[in-house]
Amino acid sequence: MDDDAPPTGTLRARRIARTRQLLVETALPAFAELGYDRVTVDWLCDRAEVSRRTFFRYFEGKEDLALTPLNDVWRALIADLDTSLARGGPLLDILCDALVAAVERMPPGWERLAVLSTRLTDATPTIGAAALLTCERFTRHTLDAFTSRLAGQENADLLARVVCAATIAVHRTAIDRWQAAPDAERTATRAELCTLLRAGFADARPALAVELPDPAA
């Protein structure tokens, strides 16, 4: 996952975004239909009519490309993190709103690509491993921002890590439920995903304080 979201606004930036999106829209259906291993970078470049140099300017490799629909949500959240945290309040609530807002800002057609990306991640160990690195990068990016605002609280670093882990768990659970229907790539909506995200954050609050019953009682 790149540190920054793709630039927007200028003519060059819009051209970059279109080319990048074209590669994603070419790759993910091809991965699903032909098989991830059979679709090469050269094949994708030929179909999208871009050079290998252009491909690797936008993506570290096929795994990075395959994760783009989901990684772009995290990029958008991180890009607006300081603004989100500036309003204060319960940290889980802030992250819930920020994650939902990031999903809502994704481009048209994002839903189908996100479903395909999720299914490919589940079926392909190398992409699954790359997804774990995304989680680590999200945690790394957010820890400093959280702990600076939790200064003075005991175990601020631990509290920040727990909130990061809860956010990742809520996101993954919501995505899994959202794409579970066999025809989800055609029917899943971002409104449904946002509802699942909000419900997941609501459930996470008591989960952080859950107690197991004493078997001796």
C-alpha positions as CSV (number, residue, x, y, z in Angstrom):
1,M,0.0,0.0,0.0
2,D,1.5,3.4,-1.0
3,D,1.7,6.0,1.7
4,D,-0.4,8.4,-0.3
5,A,-3.6,8.2,-2.3
6,P,-3.4,8.8,-6.0
7,P,-3.3,12.6,-6.6
8,T,-6.5,14.3,-7.9
9,G,-7.3,17.7,-9.4
10,T,-4.8,18.4,-12.1
11,L,-5.1,17.2,-15.7
12,R,-2.0,15.0,-15.2
13,A,-3.4,13.6,-11.9
14,R,-6.7,12.7,-13.6
15,R,-4.9,11.0,-16.4
16,I,-2.8,9.0,-13.9
17,A,-6.0,8.1,-12.0
18,R,-7.7,6.9,-15.2
19,T,-4.8,4.8,-16.2
20,R,-4.5,3.3,-12.8
21,Q,-8.2,2.6,-12.6
22,L,-8.1,1.0,-16.1
23,L,-5.5,-1.5,-15.0
24,V,-7.5,-2.4,-11.9
25,E,-10.7,-2.8,-14.0
26,T,-8.8,-5.0,-16.5
27,A,-7.0,-7.1,-13.9
28,L,-9.6,-8.1,-11.3
29,P,-12.2,-9.6,-13.7
30,A,-9.3,-11.4,-15.5
31,F,-8.0,-12.8,-12.3
32,A,-11.4,-14.1,-11.5
33,E,-12.1,-15.6,-14.9
34,L,-8.7,-16.9,-16.0
35,G,-6.9,-17.5,-12.7
36,Y,-4.5,-15.2,-10.9
37,D,-1.3,-17.1,-11.9
38,R,-2.3,-17.2,-15.6
39,V,-2.7,-13.4,-15.9
40,T,0.7,-11.9,-16.3
41,V,1.9,-8.3,-16.0
42,D,2.7,-8.3,-19.7
43,W,-0.8,-9.6,-20.5
44,L,-2.4,-6.8,-18.4
45,C,-0.2,-4.1,-20.0
46,D,-1.1,-5.4,-23.4
47,R,-4.8,-5.3,-22.7
48,A,-4.7,-1.9,-21.0
49,E,-2.3,-0.6,-23.6
50,V,0.3,0.7,-21.1
51,S,4.0,-0.1,-20.7
52,R,5.5,-2.2,-18.0
53,R,7.2,0.9,-16.8
54,T,3.8,2.6,-16.3
55,F,2.4,-0.5,-14.5
56,F,5.2,-0.5,-12.0
57,R,4.9,3.3,-11.5
58,Y,1.5,2.6,-10.1
59,F,1.8,-0.8,-8.5
60,E,4.5,-2.8,-6.7
61,G,3.3,-5.9,-8.4
62,K,0.2,-8.0,-9.1
63,E,-0.6,-8.5,-5.4
64,D,-0.6,-4.7,-4.9
65,L,-2.9,-4.3,-7.9
66,A,-5.2,-7.1,-6.7
67,L,-5.7,-5.3,-3.3
68,T,-6.2,-1.9,-4.7
69,P,-10.0,-1.5,-4.2
70,L,-9.6,-2.3,-0.5
71,N,-6.3,-0.6,0.0
72,D,-7.7,2.6,-1.5
73,V,-10.2,2.8,1.4
74,W,-7.3,2.7,3.9
75,R,-5.4,5.3,1.9
76,A,-8.4,7.6,1.9
77,L,-8.9,7.1,5.7
78,I,-5.2,7.8,6.4
79,A,-5.2,10.9,4.2
80,D,-8.0,12.4,6.2
81,L,-6.9,11.0,9.6
82,D,-5.7,14.3,11.1
83,T,-9.0,16.0,10.2
84,S,-11.0,13.2,11.6
85,L,-9.2,13.1,14.9
86,A,-9.3,16.8,15.3
87,R,-13.0,16.7,16.2
88,G,-12.4,14.7,19.4
89,G,-14.7,12.2,21.0
90,P,-14.7,8.4,21.3
91,L,-11.9,7.0,19.1
92,L,-13.9,4.1,17.8
93,D,-16.7,6.4,16.8
94,I,-14.3,8.6,15.0
95,L,-12.8,5.7,13.1
96,C,-16.2,4.3,12.3
97,D,-17.2,7.6,10.7
98,A,-13.9,8.0,8.9
99,L,-14.0,4.4,7.5
100,V,-17.6,4.9,6.3
101,A,-16.7,8.2,4.7
102,A,-13.8,6.6,2.9
103,V,-16.0,3.9,1.5
104,E,-18.5,6.5,0.3
105,R,-15.8,8.4,-1.5
106,M,-14.8,5.4,-3.7
107,P,-15.3,5.8,-7.4
108,P,-18.3,4.3,-9.3
109,G,-18.1,0.6,-9.8
110,W,-15.9,0.2,-6.8
111,E,-18.3,-2.4,-5.2
112,R,-17.8,-5.1,-7.9
113,L,-14.0,-4.7,-7.8
114,A,-14.0,-4.8,-4.0
115,V,-15.9,-8.1,-4.0
116,L,-13.6,-9.6,-6.6
117,S,-10.5,-8.4,-4.6
118,T,-11.8,-9.9,-1.4
119,R,-12.5,-13.3,-3.0
120,L,-9.1,-13.3,-4.6
121,T,-7.4,-12.5,-1.3
122,D,-9.2,-15.4,0.4
123,A,-8.2,-17.8,-2.4
124,T,-4.6,-16.7,-3.0
125,P,-2.0,-17.0,-0.2
126,T,0.4,-14.4,-1.7
127,I,-2.3,-11.8,-1.8
128,G,-3.5,-12.7,1.7
129,A,0.0,-12.2,2.9
130,A,0.2,-8.8,1.2
131,A,-3.2,-7.9,2.9
132,L,-1.6,-8.5,6.3
133,L,1.1,-6.0,5.4
134,T,-1.6,-3.5,4.7
135,C,-2.9,-4.0,8.2
136,E,0.6,-3.4,9.6
137,R,1.0,-0.3,7.5
138,F,-2.4,1.1,8.7
139,T,-1.4,0.4,12.3
140,R,2.0,2.1,11.8
141,H,0.5,5.2,10.2
142,T,-2.1,5.6,12.9
143,L,-0.2,4.8,16.1
144,D,1.6,8.1,16.3
145,A,-1.5,10.1,15.5
146,F,-3.4,8.3,18.2
147,T,-0.8,8.3,20.9
148,S,-0.1,12.0,20.5
149,R,-3.7,12.6,21.3
150,L,-3.7,10.1,24.2
151,A,-0.7,11.7,25.8
152,G,-0.9,11.4,29.6
153,Q,-3.1,8.4,29.6
154,E,-1.7,5.2,31.0
155,N,-0.8,2.6,28.4
156,A,-1.5,5.0,25.5
157,D,0.4,2.9,23.0
158,L,-1.5,-0.2,24.0
159,L,-4.9,1.5,23.8
160,A,-4.0,2.8,20.4
161,R,-3.0,-0.6,19.2
162,V,-6.2,-2.2,20.5
163,V,-8.3,0.4,18.6
164,C,-6.3,-0.2,15.4
165,A,-6.8,-4.0,15.8
166,A,-10.5,-3.5,16.5
167,T,-10.9,-1.3,13.4
168,I,-9.2,-3.9,11.2
169,A,-11.3,-6.7,12.6
170,V,-14.6,-4.8,12.1
171,H,-13.6,-3.9,8.5
172,R,-12.7,-7.5,7.7
173,T,-15.9,-9.0,9.3
174,A,-18.1,-6.4,7.5
175,I,-16.4,-7.1,4.1
176,D,-16.7,-10.9,4.6
177,R,-20.5,-10.6,5.3
178,W,-21.0,-8.1,2.5
179,Q,-19.5,-10.3,-0.2
180,A,-20.9,-13.6,1.0
181,A,-23.8,-13.9,-1.4
182,P,-22.8,-15.8,-4.6
183,D,-23.9,-12.9,-6.8
184,A,-22.5,-10.1,-4.6
185,E,-20.3,-8.8,-7.4
186,R,-23.5,-7.7,-9.1
187,T,-25.8,-6.9,-6.2
188,A,-23.7,-5.7,-3.3
189,T,-24.1,-2.0,-2.6
190,R,-21.8,0.4,-0.6
191,A,-24.8,1.4,1.5
192,E,-25.1,-2.2,2.7
193,L,-21.3,-2.2,3.5
194,C,-21.6,1.1,5.4
195,T,-24.5,-0.4,7.5
196,L,-22.4,-3.5,8.3
197,L,-19.4,-1.3,9.3
198,R,-21.5,0.8,11.7
199,A,-23.1,-2.3,13.2
200,G,-19.6,-3.9,13.6
201,F,-18.2,-0.9,15.4
202,A,-21.3,-0.9,17.7
203,D,-20.7,-4.6,18.5
204,A,-16.9,-4.0,19.0
205,R,-17.4,-1.7,22.0
206,P,-18.9,-4.4,24.4
207,A,-16.6,-7.0,22.8
208,L,-13.6,-5.1,24.1
209,A,-14.9,-5.7,27.7
210,V,-16.2,-9.2,27.2
211,E,-15.7,-11.6,30.1
212,L,-15.7,-15.4,30.0
213,P,-17.9,-17.2,32.6
214,D,-16.1,-18.8,35.5
215,P,-16.5,-22.6,35.0
216,A,-16.2,-23.0,38.8
217,A,-19.1,-20.7,39.5
